[in-house]
Amino acid sequence: RSPTPTTSISGTGRIGQPPTCDGVEASVWLSEVTMANIAYLITSSFDTSVADTLNTVLSPILSFGIQDTKLALDMTTSGIKLYADGSPKLPDIVSGDFLQVLADVAADFVVAVSAELDFSGTALLKLEVGTDPDTSESNYAVVNAAGTLGMSIYIKYEYVFSGQPTQSLGVNLPLKLCVESC
């Protein structure tokens, strides 16, 4: 089955001020961004017949993409932060028990990329792969000082303009505490 190309990528957006009131925050949430969306949007701006042909020829892989996507841009007087995350979406051609299990497992992971530029002289790039934060049980509190994902691994590159760049590889293991009816 060939994925149906769309002429837009729909989602929900928000623009506001950060708690410090010294800049602007912009966020967009998208249910799904696939290769079909991107290929059609790019090629249809030149020629819709090329877009239709591309969709037909590449249909087996065009449903690959990212689902439950969040894009955020925060600009303040102290710096700029860009953040993107989402779960992998495998092609619709996945069939068979093993490939279906693989698709289900991939959908449970989140890939996050963040970049920060602090105007005082620091730049940071971080790639993280993990799970969604665990918020399912109301009688537990989760302490997660490291970020927005649950359990995860990450690689981080930090550059201080007046010094040496540093790279680090780490694991984020949130602490889950029972707070009621233990």
Long-range contacts (C-beta under 8 A, 24 or more apart in sequence): 1-59, 1-92, 2-55, 2-56, 2-59, 2-62, 3-34, 3-36, 3-55, 3-59, 3-62, 3-63, 3-92, 4-36, 5-36, 5-37, 5-39, 5-40, 5-44, 5-51, 5-52, 5-55, 5-62, 6-36, 6-37, 6-40, 7-40, 7-41, 7-44, 8-41, 9-33, 9-37, 9-41, 11-69, 18-74, 18-76, 20-76, 22-76, 22-77, 22-78, 23-74, 23-75, 23-76, 23-77, 24-74, 24-75, 25-72, 25-73, 25-74, 25-75, 26-72, 26-73, 26-74, 27-70, 27-71, 27-72, 27-73, 28-70, 28-71, 28-72, 29-69, 29-70, 30-69, 30-70, 30-71, 30-86, 31-67, 31-68, 31-69, 32-65, 32-66, 32-67, 32-68, 32-69, 32-89, 33-65, 33-66, 33-67, 33-69, 33-86, 34-62, 34-63, 34-64, 34-65, 34-89, 35-61, 35-62, 35-63, 35-64, 35-65, 36-62, 36-63, 36-65, 37-65, 38-65, 60-91, 60-93, 61-91, 62-91, 63-89, 63-91, 63-92, 63-93, 64-89, 64-90, 64-91, 65-89, 66-111, 67-107, 68-110, 77-119, 78-118, 78-119, 78-120, 79-116, 79-117, 79-118, 79-119, 79-120, 80-116, 80-117, 81-114, 81-115, 81-116, 81-117, 82-114, 82-115, 82-116, 83-112, 83-113, 83-114, 83-115, 84-112, 84-113, 84-114, 85-110, 85-111, 85-112, 85-113, 85-148, 85-149, 86-110, 86-111, 87-111, 108-132, 110-149, 110-152, 112-147, 112-148, 112-149, 112-152, 121-160, 121-161, 121-162, 122-158, 122-159, 122-160, 122-161, 123-158, 123-159, 123-161, 124-156, 124-157, 124-158, 124-159, 125-156, 125-157, 125-158, 126-154, 126-155, 126-156, 126-157, 127-154, 127-155, 127-156, 128-152, 128-153, 128-154, 128-172, 129-153, 129-154, 130-154, 130-172, 133-174, 134-174, 134-176, 138-180, 139-178, 139-179, 139-180, 139-181, 139-182, 140-176, 140-177, 140-178, 140-179, 141-176, 141-177, 141-179, 142-174, 142-175, 142-176, 142-177, 143-174, 143-175, 143-176, 143-177, 144-172, 144-174, 144-175, 146-172, 146-174, 147-172, 150-174
